[in-house]
Amino acid sequence: MSTAVAPKAYKNFINGEWLESRSGKAFENRNPADTNDLIGLFAESSDEDVDLAVQSAQEAYRTWRLTPAPRRAEILYRAAELLVRRKDDLARDMTREMGKGLHETRGDVQEAIDMTYYMAGEGRRQFGHTTPSELPSKFMMSVRQSIGVAALVTPWNFPMAIPSWKIGPALICGNTVVIKPAEDTPLSCYNLVQALSEAGLPRGVVNIVMGYGPSAGAPLVSHPNVNLVSFTGSTEVGRIVSQACAPTFRKCALEMGGKNIIIVMDDANIDLAVEGAVWGGFGTAGQRCTAASRIAVHKKVYKEFMDRFTERAGKLRVGNGLDSATDVGPLINEDALKKVMSYVSIGQNEGAKLVLGGRRLSDGPLAHGWFHQPTIFGDCTPKMRICREEIFGPVVSVMAVEGFEEALTVANDVAYGLSASIYTRNVNWAFQAMRDIYTGIVYVNAPTIGAEIHLPFGGTKQTGNGHREAADAALDFYSEWKTLYIDHSDRLQRAQIDTETGAGA
């Protein structure tokens, strides 16, 4: 008699109920560090499930938008309290499904906690404006108003933090939500939605549909009853999402790729720069949109930096993120691993010098995972593909530059504009870099990763379309401004006309 335990089944959350997909289909979620570890079976949604979820969100919006923002905030606050109590368990779930180490997944959960608390505070801070009128007996003000049903599509690399960036501001502004998490990491979003439900969120206010991009994500972002779309993922898919929103002029926020640079000047603290390069390049196995995948080093300190960087990165321990000794976990899936391996070949064919790593790891305890060595290319040039294209893995390309001006040119000469960093003790260079590097984020004497939730997050060029996540900037996407004029003069007054200095317009 078989004693095998059936895998746990996870369902969609629609109108306050956990439901199987209409088709009855499910997909597997496996540990990328050990594919023998089956985390569970998750509902494989289709357009039918999406339609039901959007309908539920539409119905809930009628009353949720009228719920006072401070009351909405109380629910978010209670959800944050639940996340605090469950932090370690949630981090362990996340490491199993995403791969990064427990120290990183605890940080991911903490970011969701921080964001949920922060947005709860915004329940009493959705300030508008009042201003004097140019006419007598006339009052003017602006207020925020909700928009409707928000479709949210989130990635696998920050599977709880990024959903919280989107769900929190959407809810506090009075919108309802349908979220489609990445198929590689649905459990962490499931856990977040579970906490929101237990905190007292009304039926239909948040709905989750799990599944694949073409069968669940595409019907969601193109659904005619969705009012705004927020997407985080690749630039290629972001372009498709933008095109789906364009015909009906729906609000669309895109957070996409990056090719982020660390500049190391000749006066830098080299030890500090090396630590920043190691964390920026190999944290999360390089699977961050803000990862430091290229480094421009002043030629005077190039050899010193490379020697120390290579030595330090060579000591990183690759393994299962559940092991506290692990520094670098697996790639998320087989396709991601193959992409990294292909770029290693591209770099070698382009003439870059492979100074560390370059191979898949599949021996012993790593045999059933998608592991790759931390990899460093030296003697790179700015036009090489490995210095221009997003690899999304533990591969860092290092270039020598003549000086500060060349470093700025190299920094700006890519299609992306998310994050950049400079290591220097020269305050003039630091401030010029902050001014002249065309990215959404610039760090001084710190790596390109480490954003905090109370400042705007996002990028320029092919990284994004102008909107920002996090902080109070997120409220500008999830709400619309409404300007109100109240004339209590009891007579017709014409702005720009009925004034002594006004000119008709």
C-alpha positions as CSV (number, residue, x, y, z in Angstrom):
1,M,0.0,0.0,0.0
2,S,1.4,3.4,-1.0
3,T,2.2,5.8,1.8
4,A,3.0,8.8,-0.5
5,V,1.4,12.0,0.6
6,A,-0.6,13.9,-2.0
7,P,0.8,17.3,-2.8
8,K,-1.1,20.3,-1.4
9,A,-3.5,21.9,-3.8
10,Y,-3.7,25.7,-3.9
11,K,-6.7,27.4,-5.4
12,N,-7.6,30.8,-6.9
13,F,-9.1,33.4,-4.5
14,I,-12.2,34.9,-6.1
15,N,-15.0,36.8,-4.4
16,G,-13.7,35.7,-1.0
17,E,-13.6,32.0,-1.8
18,W,-10.8,29.6,-2.7
19,L,-11.8,28.0,-6.0
20,E,-10.4,25.5,-8.4
21,S,-9.8,26.7,-11.9
22,R,-12.9,26.3,-14.1
23,S,-11.0,23.7,-16.2
24,G,-9.9,21.8,-13.2
25,K,-6.3,22.0,-14.4
26,A,-3.3,22.6,-12.1
27,F,0.4,23.1,-12.5
28,E,3.4,22.1,-10.4
29,N,5.5,24.4,-8.2
30,R,8.9,22.9,-7.6
31,N,12.0,24.0,-5.6
32,P,14.6,25.4,-8.1
33,A,17.3,24.1,-5.7
34,D,15.9,20.6,-5.6
35,T,13.4,19.7,-8.3
36,N,12.4,16.6,-6.4
37,D,10.8,18.9,-3.8
38,L,7.2,19.5,-5.0
39,I,5.8,22.5,-3.1
40,G,2.3,22.1,-4.4
41,L,-0.2,22.1,-7.2
42,F,-1.7,25.5,-8.2
43,A,-4.8,26.3,-10.1
44,E,-4.1,26.8,-13.8
45,S,-6.4,29.7,-14.7
46,S,-7.9,30.6,-18.1
47,D,-9.9,33.5,-19.4
48,E,-13.0,32.1,-17.7
49,D,-11.3,32.4,-14.3
50,V,-10.1,35.8,-15.1
51,D,-13.5,36.9,-16.2
52,L,-15.0,35.7,-12.9
53,A,-12.3,37.5,-10.9
54,V,-12.8,40.8,-12.7
55,Q,-16.5,40.5,-12.3
56,S,-16.0,40.0,-8.6
57,A,-13.7,43.0,-8.3
58,Q,-16.2,45.1,-10.2
59,E,-19.0,44.3,-7.9
60,A,-16.8,44.9,-4.8
61,Y,-15.6,48.2,-6.1
62,R,-19.1,49.7,-5.7
63,T,-18.8,49.6,-1.9
64,W,-15.0,49.5,-1.4
65,R,-14.5,52.9,-3.0
66,L,-17.0,54.4,-0.5
67,T,-15.3,52.9,2.5
68,P,-13.4,55.7,4.3
69,A,-9.7,55.4,3.6
70,P,-8.8,55.2,7.4
71,R,-11.1,52.1,7.6
72,R,-9.3,50.6,4.6
73,A,-6.0,51.4,6.4
74,E,-7.1,49.4,9.5
75,I,-7.4,46.3,7.4
76,L,-3.9,46.8,5.9
77,Y,-2.5,47.4,9.3
78,R,-3.9,44.1,10.6
79,A,-2.5,42.3,7.6
80,A,0.9,43.7,8.3
81,E,0.6,42.4,11.9
82,L,-0.1,38.9,10.6
83,L,2.9,39.0,8.3
84,V,5.1,40.0,11.2
85,R,4.0,37.0,13.2
86,R,4.4,34.6,10.3
87,K,7.7,36.1,8.9
88,D,10.0,33.1,9.3
89,D,7.5,30.6,7.9
90,L,6.7,32.8,5.0
91,A,10.4,33.3,4.3
92,R,11.0,29.5,4.3
93,D,8.1,29.0,1.9
94,M,9.6,31.7,-0.4
95,T,13.1,30.1,-0.3
96,R,11.6,26.8,-1.3
97,E,9.8,28.2,-4.3
98,M,12.2,31.0,-5.4
99,G,15.6,29.7,-4.3
100,K,17.3,32.7,-2.7
101,G,18.7,32.3,0.8
102,L,16.7,32.7,4.0
103,H,18.5,36.0,4.8
104,E,17.2,37.4,1.6
105,T,13.6,36.0,1.8
106,R,13.3,37.4,5.3
107,G,14.1,40.7,3.8
108,D,11.5,40.2,1.0
109,V,8.8,39.5,3.6
110,Q,10.0,42.4,5.7
111,E,9.6,44.7,2.6
112,A,6.0,43.5,2.3
113,I,5.5,44.3,6.0
114,D,7.0,47.7,5.6
115,M,5.0,48.5,2.5
116,T,1.7,47.4,4.1
117,Y,2.3,49.4,7.2
118,Y,3.4,52.4,5.1
119,M,0.2,52.3,2.9
120,A,-1.9,51.9,6.0
121,G,-0.5,55.2,7.1
122,E,-1.5,56.7,3.8
123,G,-5.1,56.1,4.8
124,R,-4.9,59.4,6.7
125,R,-2.5,61.2,4.4
126,Q,-4.1,61.3,0.9
127,F,-3.7,65.0,0.9
128,G,-5.1,67.3,-1.8
129,H,-4.6,71.0,-2.2
130,T,-6.5,74.1,-1.5
131,T,-5.5,77.4,-3.0
132,P,-7.0,81.0,-3.2
133,S,-9.1,81.8,-6.2
134,E,-8.5,84.9,-8.4
135,L,-12.2,85.6,-8.0
136,P,-14.1,86.5,-4.8
137,S,-16.4,84.2,-3.0
138,K,-15.0,81.1,-4.7
139,F,-13.3,78.1,-3.1
140,M,-11.0,75.7,-4.9
141,M,-9.5,72.3,-4.0
142,S,-8.2,69.1,-5.4
143,V,-8.8,65.6,-4.1
144,R,-7.8,62.0,-5.1
145,Q,-10.4,59.6,-6.4
146,S,-10.2,55.9,-7.0
147,I,-10.2,54.5,-10.5
148,G,-11.7,51.0,-10.5
149,V,-10.4,47.5,-11.1
150,A,-6.6,47.2,-11.0
151,A,-5.0,44.3,-12.9
152,L,-1.6,43.4,-11.3
153,V,1.0,41.1,-12.9
154,T,4.0,40.4,-10.8
155,P,7.4,38.6,-11.2
156,W,9.0,35.7,-9.4
157,N,12.2,37.3,-8.0
158,F,10.5,39.3,-5.2
159,P,7.3,37.2,-4.9
160,M,5.8,39.0,-1.9
161,A,7.5,42.4,-1.8
162,I,6.4,43.4,-5.4
163,P,2.8,42.2,-5.0
164,S,2.7,44.4,-1.8
165,W,4.0,47.4,-3.7
166,K,1.0,47.1,-6.0
167,I,-1.8,45.8,-3.8
168,G,-1.2,48.2,-0.9
169,P,-1.5,51.5,-2.8
170,A,-4.3,50.1,-5.0
171,L,-6.4,49.2,-2.0
172,I,-5.7,52.4,0.1
173,C,-6.8,54.5,-2.9
174,G,-10.1,52.6,-3.0
175,N,-9.5,50.3,-6.0
176,T,-10.2,46.6,-6.1
177,V,-7.6,44.1,-7.4
178,V,-7.1,41.1,-9.5
179,I,-3.5,39.8,-9.3
180,K,-1.7,37.2,-11.4
181,P,1.5,36.2,-9.7
182,A,4.4,34.6,-11.6
183,E,3.8,30.9,-12.2
184,D,7.3,30.1,-10.8
185,T,6.4,31.6,-7.3
186,P,2.7,31.7,-6.7
187,L,2.8,30.5,-3.1
188,S,4.2,33.8,-1.7
189,C,1.5,35.9,-3.3
190,Y,-1.0,33.3,-2.0
191,N,0.3,33.8,1.5
192,L,0.0,37.6,1.2
193,V,-3.6,37.4,-0.1
194,Q,-4.4,34.9,2.7
195,A,-3.2,37.5,5.3
196,L,-5.3,40.2,3.7
197,S,-8.3,38.0,3.8
198,E,-7.8,37.1,7.4
199,A,-7.4,40.8,8.3
200,G,-11.0,41.4,7.2
201,L,-10.8,42.4,3.6
202,P,-14.4,42.4,2.1
203,R,-15.2,39.8,-0.5
204,G,-14.0,40.5,-4.0
205,V,-11.7,43.4,-3.1
206,V,-8.6,41.3,-3.8
207,N,-8.7,38.3,-6.1
208,I,-5.9,36.1,-7.2
209,V,-5.8,34.0,-10.4
210,M,-2.8,31.8,-10.8
211,G,-1.4,30.4,-14.1
212,Y,0.7,31.2,-17.1
213,G,1.1,34.5,-19.0
214,P,-0.6,33.6,-22.3
215,S,-3.6,31.9,-20.7
216,A,-4.1,34.0,-17.6
217,G,-2.0,37.1,-17.7
218,A,-2.9,38.1,-21.3
219,P,-6.7,37.9,-20.7
220,L,-6.3,39.9,-17.5
221,V,-4.4,42.9,-18.9
222,S,-6.7,43.0,-22.0
223,H,-10.0,42.5,-20.1
224,P,-12.4,45.3,-21.1
225,N,-13.6,45.8,-17.5
226,V,-10.1,46.4,-16.1
227,N,-9.4,50.1,-15.5
228,L,-5.7,50.1,-14.8
229,V,-2.8,47.7,-15.3
230,S,0.5,47.5,-13.3
231,F,3.1,45.1,-14.7
232,T,6.6,44.2,-13.5
233,G,8.7,41.9,-15.7
234,S,10.8,41.9,-18.9
235,T,10.8,44.8,-21.4
236,E,9.6,42.5,-24.1
237,V,6.5,41.5,-22.3
238,G,6.0,45.0,-21.0
239,R,5.8,46.2,-24.6
240,I,3.0,43.7,-25.2
241,V,1.1,44.9,-22.1
242,S,1.4,48.5,-23.1
243,Q,0.0,47.7,-26.6
244,A,-2.9,45.8,-24.9
245,C,-3.8,48.9,-22.9
246,A,-3.3,51.5,-25.6
247,P,-6.5,51.0,-27.6
248,T,-8.7,52.0,-24.7
249,F,-6.2,54.4,-23.1
250,R,-6.1,52.6,-19.8
251,K,-3.6,53.6,-17.2
252,C,-0.6,51.3,-17.5
253,A,2.5,51.2,-15.2
254,L,5.5,49.3,-16.5
255,E,8.5,48.3,-14.4
256,M,10.9,46.4,-16.6
257,G,14.5,45.6,-17.3
258,G,17.8,47.0,-16.2
259,K,21.5,47.0,-17.1
260,N,22.9,48.7,-14.0
261,I,26.4,49.9,-13.5
262,I,28.8,50.4,-10.6
263,I,31.5,53.1,-11.3
264,V,34.7,52.7,-9.3
265,M,36.9,55.8,-9.3
266,D,40.6,55.9,-8.5
267,D,40.0,57.5,-5.1
268,A,37.4,54.9,-4.1
269,N,37.5,52.7,-1.0
270,I,38.4,49.6,-3.0
271,D,37.4,47.1,-0.2
272,L,34.0,48.8,0.1
273,A,33.6,48.8,-3.7
274,V,34.4,45.1,-3.9
275,E,31.9,44.2,-1.2
276,G,29.3,46.3,-3.0
277,A,30.1,44.6,-6.4
278,V,29.8,41.2,-4.8
279,W,26.4,41.9,-3.2
280,G,25.1,43.9,-6.2
281,G,26.2,41.3,-8.8
282,F,25.6,38.0,-7.0
283,G,22.9,38.7,-4.5
284,T,19.7,36.8,-5.5
285,A,22.1,35.0,-8.0
286,G,22.0,38.2,-10.1
287,Q,18.2,37.9,-10.5
288,R,17.2,41.4,-9.7
289,C,16.2,44.2,-12.1
290,T,18.6,46.3,-10.0
291,A,21.5,43.8,-10.1
292,A,25.0,45.3,-10.8
293,S,25.8,43.4,-13.9
294,R,28.5,45.8,-15.2
295,I,31.3,47.7,-13.5
296,A,33.4,50.5,-14.9
297,V,36.7,50.9,-13.1
298,H,39.2,53.6,-13.4
299,K,42.3,52.2,-15.2
300,K,44.5,53.3,-12.3
301,V,42.8,50.9,-9.9
302,Y,41.5,48.3,-12.4
303,K,44.0,45.5,-11.6
304,E,43.7,46.0,-7.9
305,F,39.9,46.0,-8.0
306,M,39.8,42.9,-10.3
307,D,42.2,40.9,-8.1
308,R,40.2,41.6,-5.0
309,F,36.8,41.2,-6.7
310,T,37.7,37.9,-8.2
311,E,39.2,36.6,-4.9
312,R,36.1,37.6,-2.9
313,A,33.6,36.3,-5.4
314,G,35.5,33.0,-5.7
315,K,34.8,32.3,-2.0
316,L,31.0,32.6,-2.5
317,R,29.2,29.3,-1.6
318,V,26.6,28.1,-4.1
319,G,23.8,25.9,-2.8
320,N,20.3,25.5,-1.4
321,G,19.0,28.7,0.1
322,L,17.6,26.7,3.1
323,D,21.2,26.1,4.1
324,S,22.5,29.0,6.2
325,A,26.0,28.6,4.7
326,T,24.8,29.4,1.2
327,D,25.7,32.7,-0.3
328,V,24.3,32.2,-3.9
329,G,21.2,30.1,-4.6
330,P,19.9,28.6,-7.9
331,L,18.5,30.2,-11.0
332,I,14.7,30.2,-11.1
333,N,14.3,27.5,-13.8
334,E,15.9,25.6,-16.6
335,D,15.3,28.4,-19.2
336,A,17.0,31.0,-17.0
337,L,20.0,28.7,-16.6
338,K,20.2,28.1,-20.3
339,K,20.1,31.9,-20.9
340,V,22.9,32.5,-18.5
341,M,25.0,29.8,-20.1
342,S,24.3,31.2,-23.6
343,Y,25.6,34.7,-22.5
344,V,28.7,33.1,-21.1
345,S,29.4,31.7,-24.6
346,I,28.5,35.1,-26.1
347,G,31.0,36.9,-23.8
348,Q,33.8,34.4,-24.7
349,N,33.1,34.8,-28.4
350,E,33.1,38.5,-28.1
351,G,36.7,38.4,-26.7
352,A,35.9,39.2,-23.0
353,K,38.3,37.5,-20.6
354,L,36.6,34.9,-18.4
355,V,38.3,35.3,-15.0
356,L,35.9,33.4,-12.8
357,G,33.2,30.8,-13.1
358,G,31.4,30.3,-16.3
359,R,30.0,26.8,-15.7
360,R,26.8,25.1,-14.5
361,L,27.1,23.3,-11.2
362,S,25.4,19.9,-11.0
363,D,27.5,17.8,-8.7
364,G,26.4,16.1,-5.5
365,P,23.7,18.1,-3.6
366,L,23.4,20.4,-6.6
367,A,22.5,17.7,-9.0
368,H,18.7,18.4,-9.0
369,G,18.9,22.2,-9.1
370,W,19.5,25.0,-11.6
371,F,22.8,26.3,-10.3
372,H,25.5,28.4,-12.0
373,Q,28.9,29.6,-10.8
374,P,29.3,33.3,-10.0
375,T,31.0,34.5,-13.2
376,I,33.2,37.5,-13.9
377,F,34.3,38.8,-17.3
378,G,37.2,41.2,-17.5
379,D,38.7,43.3,-20.2
380,C,35.2,44.1,-21.5
381,T,34.3,46.9,-23.8
382,P,31.0,48.9,-23.6
383,K,29.7,47.6,-27.0
384,M,29.8,44.0,-26.0
385,R,26.4,42.3,-25.7
386,I,27.3,41.1,-22.2
387,C,27.7,44.8,-21.2
388,R,24.5,46.0,-22.9
389,E,21.8,43.2,-22.6
390,E,20.1,42.0,-19.4
391,I,21.3,38.6,-18.5
392,F,19.5,38.2,-15.2
393,G,21.9,35.8,-13.6
394,P,25.3,35.7,-11.7
395,V,27.4,37.3,-14.5
396,V,29.3,40.5,-14.1
397,S,31.2,42.3,-16.8
398,V,34.1,44.7,-15.9
399,M,35.4,47.5,-18.0
400,A,38.4,49.8,-17.6
401,V,37.7,53.6,-18.2
402,E,40.1,56.5,-18.6
403,G,38.3,58.8,-16.1
404,F,35.1,60.2,-14.8
405,E,33.7,61.6,-18.1
406,E,34.1,58.3,-19.9
407,A,32.5,56.5,-16.9
408,L,29.4,58.7,-17.3
409,T,29.2,58.1,-21.0
410,V,29.4,54.3,-20.5
411,A,26.8,54.5,-17.7
412,N,24.2,56.2,-20.0
413,D,25.0,54.3,-23.2
414,V,22.5,51.4,-22.7
415,A,18.8,51.0,-23.4
416,Y,17.9,50.8,-19.7
417,G,17.9,53.4,-16.9
418,L,17.0,51.8,-13.6
419,S,19.9,52.0,-11.1
420,A,23.5,53.2,-11.0
421,S,26.2,53.5,-8.4
422,I,29.5,55.4,-8.0
423,Y,32.3,54.7,-5.4
424,T,34.3,57.8,-4.8
425,R,35.5,60.2,-2.0
426,N,35.2,63.2,-4.4
427,V,32.1,65.1,-3.5
428,N,32.1,66.9,-6.8
429,W,32.1,63.6,-8.8
430,A,29.4,62.2,-6.5
431,F,27.1,65.1,-7.1
432,Q,27.8,65.3,-10.8
433,A,27.0,61.5,-11.1
434,M,23.7,62.0,-9.2
435,R,22.9,64.8,-11.7
436,D,24.1,63.4,-15.0
437,I,23.5,59.6,-14.8
438,Y,20.1,59.2,-16.5
439,T,18.5,56.5,-14.2
440,G,15.7,56.5,-11.8
441,I,18.0,55.6,-8.9
442,V,21.6,56.5,-8.1
443,Y,23.7,55.3,-5.1
444,V,26.9,56.8,-3.8
445,N,29.3,54.4,-2.1
446,A,26.7,51.7,-2.1
447,P,25.7,49.0,-4.7
448,T,22.9,49.3,-7.1
449,I,20.5,47.3,-4.9
450,G,18.9,48.3,-1.6
451,A,15.9,50.5,-2.4
452,E,13.7,51.4,0.6
453,I,9.9,51.6,0.4
454,H,9.5,55.2,1.4
455,L,11.1,56.6,-1.7
456,P,9.9,56.2,-5.3
457,F,11.2,53.2,-7.2
458,G,11.5,53.0,-11.0
459,G,13.5,53.8,-14.0
460,T,13.9,55.6,-17.3
461,K,14.2,54.7,-21.0
462,Q,13.3,51.0,-21.6
463,T,13.1,50.3,-17.9
464,G,9.7,52.0,-17.4
465,N,7.1,54.3,-18.8
466,G,7.3,57.1,-16.2
467,H,5.3,55.8,-13.3
468,R,6.9,55.0,-10.0
469,E,6.3,52.2,-7.4
470,A,6.5,52.7,-3.6
471,A,6.2,55.8,-1.4
472,D,3.5,58.3,-1.9
473,A,4.5,58.4,-5.6
474,A,2.5,55.1,-6.0
475,L,-0.7,57.0,-5.1
476,D,-0.4,59.0,-8.3
477,F,-0.8,55.9,-10.4
478,Y,-3.6,54.3,-8.3
479,S,-5.7,57.4,-8.1
480,E,-6.9,60.3,-10.3
481,W,-6.8,63.9,-9.4
482,K,-10.2,65.7,-9.3
483,T,-10.3,69.5,-9.1
484,L,-13.3,71.1,-7.4
485,Y,-14.5,74.7,-7.7
486,I,-17.2,76.0,-5.4
487,D,-18.6,79.4,-6.2
488,H,-20.7,80.9,-3.4
489,S,-20.9,84.4,-4.9
490,D,-24.5,83.8,-6.2
491,R,-23.5,85.3,-9.6
492,L,-21.7,84.2,-12.8
493,Q,-18.0,84.7,-12.5
494,R,-15.6,84.1,-15.4
495,A,-12.0,83.1,-14.6
496,Q,-9.4,85.1,-16.6
497,I,-12.1,87.5,-17.7
498,D,-13.8,89.0,-14.7
499,T,-10.5,90.2,-13.2
500,E,-8.6,93.5,-13.6
501,T,-5.4,91.9,-14.9
502,G,-6.8,88.8,-16.5
503,A,-6.7,88.2,-20.3
504,G,-9.2,86.0,-22.0
505,A,-8.0,82.5,-22.8
